[in-house]
């Protein structure tokens, strides 16, 4: 990771800014006072602060646990290139998902272009399939899933638009004609590739309606392209770059290495207590903590306790773990032109199922010899709780089955994160469970007194996506700026919820009409975007 003194080294017009350093600890006996406290310095937090600054609200503090901005957009140095210099790999968010069209642009793609991030198109058709005997062509099963997925998409749209009851993704896919036997491991691998790999949860635990709708709303609006970020400055350089638009060198409004331990909230304001004994008094706060952190009672406490409707919403949503395990070898023993390798374990669904090559044309370099494999949910939790040596041995055994005619070498470099145990994230991104309504999600999103919430999880349209965090951070910042300004005195409804804050539901219903949800025309999208 970059040291705090070089956190904002960007390309082009952005030069290294030594001013962005962790500020000295607050050590007086009284709370530091500010108008808005922004808790968390990831995409949502920085975008919220930027929205405040754009509205001429400059009295705010960003409170960040780590020694750098970026949150779950996190990179590290890894391995060595032929010159002996390290490569940079992304441990967290890695793709721009959906680039945009002539009429609708993904804001993350706009930022990637603004800061000239190096990126490469991920071609999901560039895939070879394997089982325990080696290469085995089950591409026809990929085609079968694709047909069923289209039928499932149409069915999910009908359920959502007609206010019908949700179901598990397993049920929805079965009704569309996809219901593989549990011992059909090739079909299980295909399903993992198409569902778990995106949602970080299995179809049994995922919402059918919102799992389909959430994916379609991104890709139908922004396009099907997914570009992998491979920039030596790291994906987080777009977050650092945007921070430089409103933070000055040595800006005292940025508090790094500061762990929030308790949040006191009331109709009159917010007091934040930190683990180092310091405190902050604010008129408003925007909490961008992950669902994983909010679900851990020992991570941060709320005084008074959050209302039952809020606690229920937090407990209802899932926090997925998406673990990428990186290996560098002294040679590339896998097919050099192929991007993805799908493995069907003979016994265990999701056991080291998808390998990706960073040596394929257009990626790091043919000489990088870097391969990574992704795990989610149960397998991710298991791997994150065992040693690197144990995990490496398991992966090498799988690769030996996939490539029986090759002598699989020991990696020269090996690493992976432990997202489920990180105290500032406790997971990778959120997943919408089956049977969860828009009302319950609105409760996750709604403010409690002057305490507001933002992040990828609070986006009904784009949960799990980095652009979801961007949209939610921007809107929360604009909400609070409106409350601080005179906009609410001009109208009883600012278009951002009423001037008392966002609506919440004390009584939940089994289903929720789109029109009842906060926003223009429900989600502000056409029904065709959901299908």
LUMVEX-679712 format. One record per residue (C-alpha): residue in one letter; x, y, z. Coordinates in nm, 3 decimals. Layout:
BEGIN
NODE  A  X  Y  Z
...
END
This chain:
BEGIN
NODE  X  0.000  0.000  0.000
NODE  X  0.109  0.357  -0.059
NODE  X  0.232  0.550  0.241
NODE  X  0.015  0.836  0.358
NODE  X  0.260  1.090  0.217
NODE  X  0.214  0.966  -0.138
NODE  X  -0.149  0.861  -0.133
NODE  X  -0.255  1.095  -0.407
NODE  X  0.013  1.036  -0.668
NODE  X  -0.184  1.050  -0.990
NODE  X  -0.093  1.061  -1.357
NODE  X  -0.129  1.340  -1.609
NODE  X  -0.219  1.671  -1.450
NODE  X  -0.241  1.527  -1.098
NODE  X  0.098  1.534  -0.931
NODE  X  0.201  1.364  -0.606
NODE  X  0.055  1.563  -0.321
NODE  X  0.252  1.529  -0.001
NODE  X  -0.011  1.726  0.186
NODE  X  -0.251  1.436  0.223
NODE  X  -0.119  1.293  0.547
NODE  X  -0.289  1.159  0.851
NODE  X  -0.375  1.458  1.066
NODE  X  -0.248  1.485  1.422
NODE  X  -0.477  1.330  1.679
NODE  X  -0.730  1.551  1.849
NODE  X  -0.615  1.566  2.209
NODE  X  -0.812  1.846  2.371
NODE  X  -1.076  1.782  2.632
NODE  X  -1.363  1.900  2.416
NODE  X  -1.513  1.759  2.100
NODE  X  -1.402  1.908  1.774
NODE  X  -1.700  2.085  1.621
NODE  X  -1.806  2.061  1.259
NODE  X  -2.124  2.099  1.060
NODE  X  -2.110  1.759  0.886
NODE  X  -1.909  1.452  0.985
NODE  X  -1.856  1.202  0.705
NODE  X  -1.777  0.861  0.844
NODE  X  -1.569  0.662  0.599
NODE  X  -1.337  0.773  0.320
NODE  X  -1.434  0.535  0.041
NODE  X  -1.615  0.621  -0.279
NODE  X  -1.941  0.715  -0.103
NODE  X  -1.771  0.924  0.164
NODE  X  -1.551  1.121  -0.073
NODE  X  -1.839  1.176  -0.316
NODE  X  -2.062  1.296  -0.029
NODE  X  -1.795  1.543  0.077
NODE  X  -1.757  1.660  -0.282
NODE  X  -2.132  1.717  -0.307
NODE  X  -2.124  1.925  0.010
NODE  X  -1.832  2.130  -0.121
NODE  X  -2.011  2.183  -0.453
NODE  X  -2.306  2.322  -0.253
NODE  X  -2.069  2.559  -0.068
NODE  X  -2.083  2.355  0.254
NODE  X  -1.716  2.347  0.344
NODE  X  -1.732  2.287  0.720
NODE  X  -1.704  1.909  0.730
NODE  X  -1.471  1.635  0.849
NODE  X  -1.394  1.304  0.676
NODE  X  -1.319  1.038  0.938
NODE  X  -1.137  0.735  0.798
NODE  X  -1.023  0.419  0.978
NODE  X  -0.729  0.348  0.747
NODE  X  -0.423  0.553  0.656
NODE  X  -0.557  0.624  0.309
NODE  X  -0.877  0.707  0.127
NODE  X  -1.038  0.449  -0.100
NODE  X  -1.224  0.207  0.127
NODE  X  -1.287  -0.124  -0.044
NODE  X  -1.117  0.008  -0.357
NODE  X  -0.780  -0.119  -0.245
NODE  X  -0.463  -0.226  -0.421
NODE  X  -0.119  -0.358  -0.333
NODE  X  0.217  -0.425  -0.493
NODE  X  0.272  -0.784  -0.597
NODE  X  0.539  -0.997  -0.759
NODE  X  0.805  -0.860  -0.989
NODE  X  0.825  -0.762  -1.354
NODE  X  1.129  -0.853  -1.568
NODE  X  1.306  -0.541  -1.436
NODE  X  1.250  -0.640  -1.077
NODE  X  0.981  -0.380  -1.012
NODE  X  0.651  -0.484  -0.852
NODE  X  0.320  -0.505  -1.033
NODE  X  0.007  -0.350  -0.882
NODE  X  -0.301  -0.566  -0.827
NODE  X  -0.650  -0.479  -0.701
NODE  X  -0.758  -0.660  -0.386
NODE  X  -1.107  -0.509  -0.392
NODE  X  -1.310  -0.343  -0.667
NODE  X  -1.147  -0.421  -1.002
NODE  X  -1.388  -0.351  -1.287
NODE  X  -1.576  -0.063  -1.441
NODE  X  -1.902  -0.248  -1.498
NODE  X  -2.099  -0.102  -1.785
NODE  X  -1.923  0.188  -1.955
NODE  X  -2.224  0.381  -2.071
NODE  X  -2.387  0.487  -2.393
NODE  X  -2.429  0.809  -2.585
NODE  X  -2.716  0.904  -2.353
NODE  X  -2.626  0.736  -2.022
NODE  X  -2.272  0.731  -1.886
NODE  X  -2.148  0.532  -1.591
NODE  X  -1.990  0.794  -1.360
NODE  X  -1.709  0.552  -1.274
NODE  X  -1.620  0.522  -1.641
NODE  X  -1.620  0.902  -1.665
NODE  X  -1.373  0.918  -1.376
NODE  X  -1.160  0.640  -1.527
NODE  X  -1.134  0.848  -1.843
NODE  X  -1.074  1.170  -1.652
NODE  X  -0.772  1.019  -1.475
NODE  X  -0.659  0.807  -1.771
NODE  X  -0.677  0.479  -1.583
NODE  X  -0.524  0.186  -1.767
NODE  X  -0.794  -0.074  -1.829
NODE  X  -0.866  -0.375  -2.048
NODE  X  -1.188  -0.523  -2.182
NODE  X  -1.285  -0.846  -2.008
NODE  X  -1.409  -1.085  -2.274
NODE  X  -1.631  -1.340  -2.099
NODE  X  -1.646  -1.543  -2.419
NODE  X  -1.272  -1.604  -2.383
NODE  X  -1.320  -1.902  -2.154
NODE  X  -1.211  -2.265  -2.142
NODE  X  -1.379  -2.527  -1.925
NODE  X  -1.220  -2.799  -1.712
NODE  X  -1.297  -3.075  -1.465
NODE  X  -1.086  -3.319  -1.265
NODE  X  -0.974  -3.493  -1.587
NODE  X  -0.840  -3.177  -1.750
NODE  X  -0.988  -2.979  -2.036
NODE  X  -1.353  -3.075  -2.091
NODE  X  -1.576  -2.880  -2.323
NODE  X  -1.905  -2.799  -2.155
NODE  X  -1.961  -2.474  -2.342
NODE  X  -2.303  -2.604  -2.447
NODE  X  -2.408  -2.579  -2.081
NODE  X  -2.306  -2.213  -2.084
NODE  X  -2.542  -2.167  -2.379
NODE  X  -2.824  -2.349  -2.197
NODE  X  -2.790  -2.121  -1.898
NODE  X  -2.793  -1.814  -2.121
NODE  X  -3.130  -1.914  -2.270
NODE  X  -3.280  -1.980  -1.927
NODE  X  -3.137  -1.655  -1.792
NODE  X  -3.323  -1.456  -2.057
NODE  X  -3.651  -1.623  -1.963
NODE  X  -3.577  -1.562  -1.596
NODE  X  -3.510  -1.195  -1.664
NODE  X  -3.849  -1.153  -1.828
NODE  X  -4.021  -1.330  -1.539
NODE  X  -3.839  -1.116  -1.278
NODE  X  -3.949  -0.800  -1.458
NODE  X  -4.311  -0.913  -1.454
NODE  X  -4.294  -0.985  -1.081
NODE  X  -4.141  -0.647  -1.002
NODE  X  -4.367  -0.441  -1.225
NODE  X  -4.684  -0.618  -1.109
NODE  X  -4.606  -0.599  -0.738
NODE  X  -4.591  -0.978  -0.696
NODE  X  -4.413  -1.180  -0.430
NODE  X  -4.037  -1.230  -0.460
NODE  X  -3.873  -1.574  -0.447
NODE  X  -3.523  -1.717  -0.428
NODE  X  -3.310  -1.702  -0.739
NODE  X  -3.304  -2.083  -0.726
NODE  X  -3.684  -2.088  -0.767
NODE  X  -3.684  -1.822  -1.038
NODE  X  -3.418  -1.998  -1.243
NODE  X  -3.598  -2.332  -1.204
NODE  X  -3.920  -2.181  -1.337
NODE  X  -3.721  -2.055  -1.635
NODE  X  -3.599  -2.407  -1.710
NODE  X  -3.264  -2.405  -1.527
NODE  X  -3.264  -2.658  -1.244
NODE  X  -2.941  -2.860  -1.251
NODE  X  -2.896  -3.170  -1.040
NODE  X  -2.672  -3.117  -0.742
NODE  X  -2.435  -3.384  -0.872
NODE  X  -2.408  -3.223  -1.217
NODE  X  -2.089  -3.040  -1.130
NODE  X  -2.036  -2.891  -1.476
NODE  X  -2.378  -2.725  -1.457
NODE  X  -2.305  -2.615  -1.100
NODE  X  -1.982  -2.452  -1.219
NODE  X  -2.167  -2.275  -1.501
NODE  X  -2.424  -2.146  -1.255
NODE  X  -2.149  -2.026  -1.020
NODE  X  -1.984  -1.842  -1.308
NODE  X  -2.309  -1.670  -1.401
NODE  X  -2.464  -1.603  -1.060
NODE  X  -2.236  -1.643  -0.757
NODE  X  -1.938  -1.476  -0.920
NODE  X  -2.139  -1.153  -0.952
NODE  X  -2.356  -1.167  -0.641
NODE  X  -2.107  -1.328  -0.399
NODE  X  -2.395  -1.547  -0.279
NODE  X  -2.565  -1.857  -0.414
NODE  X  -2.910  -1.861  -0.580
NODE  X  -3.054  -2.029  -0.268
NODE  X  -2.990  -1.717  -0.058
NODE  X  -3.036  -1.443  -0.319
NODE  X  -3.343  -1.248  -0.422
NODE  X  -3.462  -1.353  -0.765
NODE  X  -3.630  -1.024  -0.851
NODE  X  -3.364  -0.787  -0.724
NODE  X  -3.072  -1.010  -0.817
NODE  X  -3.187  -1.000  -1.180
NODE  X  -3.307  -0.640  -1.170
NODE  X  -2.992  -0.513  -1.001
NODE  X  -2.770  -0.663  -1.269
NODE  X  -2.995  -0.559  -1.556
NODE  X  -3.032  -0.201  -1.437
NODE  X  -2.655  -0.161  -1.464
NODE  X  -2.589  -0.344  -1.787
NODE  X  -2.905  -0.242  -1.975
NODE  X  -2.835  0.123  -1.897
NODE  X  -2.458  0.134  -1.920
NODE  X  -2.390  -0.147  -2.166
NODE  X  -2.248  -0.498  -2.140
NODE  X  -1.877  -0.407  -2.140
NODE  X  -1.673  -0.477  -1.829
NODE  X  -1.324  -0.330  -1.820
NODE  X  -1.063  -0.454  -1.573
NODE  X  -0.854  -0.178  -1.414
NODE  X  -0.480  -0.248  -1.436
NODE  X  -0.332  0.088  -1.346
NODE  X  -0.004  0.109  -1.152
NODE  X  -0.152  0.398  -0.949
NODE  X  -0.439  0.176  -0.838
NODE  X  -0.812  0.200  -0.902
NODE  X  -0.842  0.420  -0.593
NODE  X  -0.657  0.698  -0.774
NODE  X  -0.995  0.818  -0.902
NODE  X  -1.108  0.862  -0.541
NODE  X  -0.786  1.037  -0.445
NODE  X  -0.813  1.254  -0.754
NODE  X  -1.167  1.365  -0.675
NODE  X  -1.061  1.442  -0.317
NODE  X  -0.805  1.689  -0.449
NODE  X  -1.091  1.893  -0.599
NODE  X  -1.208  2.005  -0.254
NODE  X  -0.933  1.915  -0.004
NODE  X  -0.623  2.130  0.024
NODE  X  -0.273  2.012  0.113
NODE  X  -0.250  1.932  0.485
NODE  X  -0.625  1.976  0.505
NODE  X  -0.737  1.944  0.869
NODE  X  -1.076  1.819  0.746
NODE  X  -0.926  1.479  0.665
NODE  X  -0.878  1.256  0.970
NODE  X  -0.699  0.935  0.877
NODE  X  -0.614  0.651  1.116
NODE  X  -0.925  0.739  1.317
NODE  X  -1.154  0.458  1.430
NODE  X  -1.512  0.548  1.519
NODE  X  -1.631  0.350  1.821
NODE  X  -1.963  0.511  1.920
NODE  X  -2.219  0.737  1.757
NODE  X  -2.459  0.943  1.968
NODE  X  -2.751  1.070  1.763
NODE  X  -3.048  1.293  1.842
NODE  X  -3.283  1.535  1.666
NODE  X  -3.039  1.810  1.763
NODE  X  -2.710  1.669  1.637
NODE  X  -2.448  1.396  1.637
NODE  X  -2.153  1.320  1.865
NODE  X  -1.893  1.073  1.743
NODE  X  -1.654  0.905  1.987
NODE  X  -1.333  0.753  1.854
NODE  X  -1.126  0.466  1.991
NODE  X  -0.840  0.703  2.075
NODE  X  -1.059  0.895  2.318
NODE  X  -1.128  1.190  2.092
NODE  X  -1.472  1.306  1.987
NODE  X  -1.645  1.511  1.719
NODE  X  -1.963  1.714  1.754
NODE  X  -2.160  1.767  1.431
NODE  X  -2.495  1.904  1.321
NODE  X  -2.527  1.611  1.077
NODE  X  -2.336  1.293  1.000
NODE  X  -2.323  1.076  0.689
NODE  X  -2.233  0.718  0.775
NODE  X  -2.083  0.524  0.485
NODE  X  -1.988  0.213  0.681
NODE  X  -2.046  -0.118  0.504
NODE  X  -2.338  -0.341  0.596
NODE  X  -2.076  -0.577  0.737
NODE  X  -1.957  -0.315  0.985
NODE  X  -2.310  -0.208  1.078
NODE  X  -2.399  -0.569  1.151
NODE  X  -2.112  -0.613  1.399
NODE  X  -2.218  -0.491  1.743
NODE  X  -1.855  -0.477  1.854
NODE  X  -1.750  -0.262  1.558
NODE  X  -1.945  0.056  1.637
NODE  X  -2.225  0.123  1.884
NODE  X  -2.517  0.363  1.855
NODE  X  -2.663  0.564  2.142
NODE  X  -2.954  0.545  2.172
NODE  X  -2.990  0.210  1.997
NODE  X  -3.107  0.241  1.641
NODE  X  -3.485  0.202  1.607
NODE  X  -3.622  -0.145  1.543
NODE  X  -3.708  -0.070  1.181
NODE  X  -3.345  0.029  1.116
NODE  X  -3.194  -0.265  1.301
NODE  X  -3.421  -0.504  1.112
NODE  X  -3.312  -0.362  0.777
NODE  X  -2.943  -0.384  0.866
NODE  X  -2.978  -0.742  0.987
NODE  X  -3.179  -0.843  0.681
NODE  X  -2.919  -0.763  0.416
NODE  X  -2.624  -0.987  0.338
NODE  X  -2.260  -0.884  0.324
NODE  X  -2.083  -1.095  0.065
NODE  X  -1.716  -1.189  0.061
NODE  X  -1.538  -1.190  -0.274
NODE  X  -1.182  -1.317  -0.235
NODE  X  -0.927  -1.294  -0.515
NODE  X  -0.617  -1.509  -0.467
NODE  X  -0.314  -1.402  -0.670
NODE  X  -0.022  -1.617  -0.785
NODE  X  0.283  -1.533  -0.990
NODE  X  0.477  -1.817  -1.151
NODE  X  0.809  -1.831  -1.332
NODE  X  0.617  -1.928  -1.647
NODE  X  0.264  -1.925  -1.786
NODE  X  0.161  -2.289  -1.820
NODE  X  -0.200  -2.205  -1.915
NODE  X  -0.322  -2.120  -2.271
NODE  X  -0.178  -1.773  -2.336
NODE  X  -0.464  -1.623  -2.537
NODE  X  -0.744  -1.717  -2.296
NODE  X  -0.873  -1.489  -2.021
NODE  X  -1.086  -1.723  -1.807
NODE  X  -1.066  -2.088  -1.701
NODE  X  -1.376  -2.244  -1.544
NODE  X  -1.319  -2.549  -1.322
NODE  X  -1.591  -2.792  -1.210
NODE  X  -1.484  -2.966  -0.891
NODE  X  -1.606  -3.328  -0.877
NODE  X  -1.728  -3.287  -0.518
NODE  X  -1.766  -2.924  -0.407
NODE  X  -1.956  -2.641  -0.575
NODE  X  -1.753  -2.320  -0.591
NODE  X  -1.419  -2.485  -0.506
NODE  X  -1.160  -2.265  -0.684
NODE  X  -1.395  -2.234  -0.983
NODE  X  -1.275  -1.938  -1.191
NODE  X  -0.914  -1.857  -1.275
NODE  X  -0.819  -1.540  -1.461
NODE  X  -0.499  -1.471  -1.647
NODE  X  -0.326  -1.133  -1.625
NODE  X  -0.080  -1.253  -1.890
NODE  X  -0.343  -1.259  -2.165
NODE  X  -0.305  -1.003  -2.447
NODE  X  -0.387  -0.651  -2.330
NODE  X  -0.352  -0.722  -1.958
NODE  X  -0.044  -0.669  -1.741
NODE  X  0.207  -0.827  -1.978
NODE  X  0.275  -1.170  -2.130
NODE  X  0.574  -1.193  -1.894
NODE  X  0.379  -1.123  -1.577
NODE  X  0.284  -1.490  -1.537
NODE  X  0.012  -1.387  -1.293
NODE  X  -0.300  -1.593  -1.243
NODE  X  -0.573  -1.534  -0.989
NODE  X  -0.868  -1.739  -0.871
NODE  X  -1.185  -1.611  -0.704
NODE  X  -1.384  -1.753  -0.415
NODE  X  -1.709  -1.631  -0.260
NODE  X  -1.933  -1.707  0.036
NODE  X  -1.851  -2.032  0.226
NODE  X  -1.537  -2.113  0.030
NODE  X  -1.409  -1.757  0.071
NODE  X  -1.470  -1.765  0.447
NODE  X  -1.287  -2.097  0.471
NODE  X  -0.984  -1.981  0.272
NODE  X  -0.965  -1.651  0.460
NODE  X  -0.932  -1.843  0.788
NODE  X  -0.654  -2.074  0.680
NODE  X  -0.289  -2.004  0.611
NODE  X  -0.147  -1.898  0.276
NODE  X  0.042  -2.226  0.261
NODE  X  -0.276  -2.431  0.305
NODE  X  -0.462  -2.234  0.040
NODE  X  -0.170  -2.247  -0.201
NODE  X  -0.148  -2.625  -0.169
NODE  X  -0.519  -2.662  -0.247
NODE  X  -0.494  -2.439  -0.554
NODE  X  -0.188  -2.617  -0.692
NODE  X  -0.372  -2.948  -0.656
NODE  X  -0.662  -2.809  -0.860
NODE  X  -0.429  -2.672  -1.127
NODE  X  -0.258  -3.013  -1.151
NODE  X  -0.599  -3.166  -1.232
NODE  X  -0.683  -2.895  -1.484
NODE  X  -0.348  -2.925  -1.664
NODE  X  -0.243  -3.291  -1.623
NODE  X  0.022  -3.266  -1.894
NODE  X  0.200  -2.977  -1.716
NODE  X  0.437  -2.970  -1.423
NODE  X  0.277  -2.705  -1.204
NODE  X  0.552  -2.492  -1.045
NODE  X  0.543  -2.337  -0.702
NODE  X  0.438  -1.970  -0.719
NODE  X  0.712  -1.713  -0.681
NODE  X  0.459  -1.477  -0.520
NODE  X  0.127  -1.550  -0.350
NODE  X  -0.121  -1.327  -0.169
NODE  X  -0.487  -1.264  -0.096
NODE  X  -0.693  -1.039  0.133
NODE  X  -0.908  -1.143  0.429
NODE  X  -1.210  -0.925  0.359
NODE  X  -1.445  -1.102  0.600
NODE  X  -1.215  -1.028  0.893
NODE  X  -1.119  -0.668  0.813
NODE  X  -1.261  -0.458  1.101
NODE  X  -1.336  -0.165  0.869
NODE  X  -1.533  -0.372  0.612
NODE  X  -1.623  -0.724  0.734
NODE  X  -1.685  -0.833  0.377
NODE  X  -1.669  -0.712  0.020
NODE  X  -2.012  -0.587  -0.086
NODE  X  -2.382  -0.632  -0.015
NODE  X  -2.628  -0.883  -0.155
NODE  X  -3.007  -0.855  -0.161
NODE  X  -3.161  -1.160  0.013
NODE  X  -3.478  -1.329  -0.107
NODE  X  -3.802  -1.194  0.033
NODE  X  -3.664  -0.845  0.096
NODE  X  -3.886  -0.563  -0.024
NODE  X  -3.817  -0.214  -0.146
NODE  X  -3.970  -0.089  0.179
NODE  X  -3.715  -0.277  0.385
NODE  X  -3.436  -0.147  0.164
NODE  X  -3.568  0.205  0.205
NODE  X  -3.535  0.152  0.581
NODE  X  -3.169  0.059  0.530
NODE  X  -3.129  0.384  0.339
NODE  X  -3.337  0.614  0.559
NODE  X  -3.181  0.856  0.804
NODE  X  -3.225  0.832  1.180
NODE  X  -3.262  1.186  1.312
NODE  X  -2.960  1.370  1.171
NODE  X  -2.764  1.054  1.103
NODE  X  -2.766  0.973  0.730
NODE  X  -2.649  0.658  0.554
NODE  X  -2.484  0.604  0.215
NODE  X  -2.285  0.338  0.032
NODE  X  -2.324  0.072  -0.233
NODE  X  -2.567  -0.118  -0.008
NODE  X  -2.809  0.175  0.011
NODE  X  -2.853  0.179  -0.366
NODE  X  -3.156  -0.024  -0.473
NODE  X  -3.056  0.006  -0.837
NODE  X  -2.682  -0.056  -0.810
NODE  X  -2.613  -0.241  -0.484
NODE  X  -2.282  -0.424  -0.501
NODE  X  -2.143  -0.190  -0.766
NODE  X  -1.891  0.091  -0.724
NODE  X  -2.116  0.328  -0.917
NODE  X  -2.387  0.253  -0.658
NODE  X  -2.158  0.400  -0.391
NODE  X  -2.094  0.704  -0.611
NODE  X  -2.463  0.777  -0.669
NODE  X  -2.554  0.725  -0.303
NODE  X  -2.270  0.938  -0.169
NODE  X  -2.360  1.219  -0.404
NODE  X  -2.727  1.209  -0.312
NODE  X  -2.664  1.195  0.063
NODE  X  -2.431  1.494  0.039
NODE  X  -2.690  1.685  -0.162
NODE  X  -2.963  1.588  0.088
NODE  X  -2.771  1.723  0.383
NODE  X  -2.662  2.035  0.194
NODE  X  -3.028  2.106  0.113
NODE  X  -3.122  2.072  0.478
NODE  X  -2.847  2.315  0.571
NODE  X  -2.948  2.561  0.301
NODE  X  -3.267  2.748  0.223
NODE  X  -3.403  2.495  -0.026
NODE  X  -3.634  2.340  0.230
NODE  X  -3.782  2.677  0.313
NODE  X  -3.892  2.715  -0.049
NODE  X  -4.078  2.388  -0.084
NODE  X  -4.209  2.110  0.134
NODE  X  -4.055  1.855  -0.100
NODE  X  -3.709  1.912  -0.243
NODE  X  -3.722  1.607  -0.470
NODE  X  -3.484  1.428  -0.232
NODE  X  -3.743  1.310  0.014
NODE  X  -3.920  1.557  0.241
NODE  X  -3.726  1.817  0.432
NODE  X  -3.733  1.611  0.748
NODE  X  -3.533  1.342  0.575
NODE  X  -3.594  1.018  0.393
NODE  X  -3.910  0.821  0.444
NODE  X  -3.901  0.499  0.644
NODE  X  -4.159  0.227  0.702
NODE  X  -4.251  0.131  1.056
NODE  X  -4.482  -0.139  0.924
NODE  X  -4.356  -0.357  0.640
NODE  X  -4.570  -0.510  0.369
NODE  X  -4.505  -0.832  0.178
NODE  X  -4.447  -0.654  -0.152
NODE  X  -4.376  -0.296  -0.256
NODE  X  -4.504  -0.112  -0.564
NODE  X  -4.223  0.061  -0.749
NODE  X  -4.410  0.392  -0.729
NODE  X  -4.400  0.384  -0.350
NODE  X  -4.023  0.387  -0.342
NODE  X  -3.820  0.705  -0.299
NODE  X  -3.731  0.861  -0.634
NODE  X  -3.891  0.973  -0.956
NODE  X  -4.129  0.711  -1.097
NODE  X  -4.015  0.454  -0.847
NODE  X  -3.652  0.404  -0.948
NODE  X  -3.650  0.666  -1.221
NODE  X  -3.600  0.397  -1.486
NODE  X  -3.814  0.242  -1.754
NODE  X  -3.953  -0.105  -1.697
NODE  X  -3.761  -0.221  -2.003
NODE  X  -3.438  -0.154  -1.814
NODE  X  -3.536  -0.420  -1.562
NODE  X  -3.604  -0.691  -1.820
END
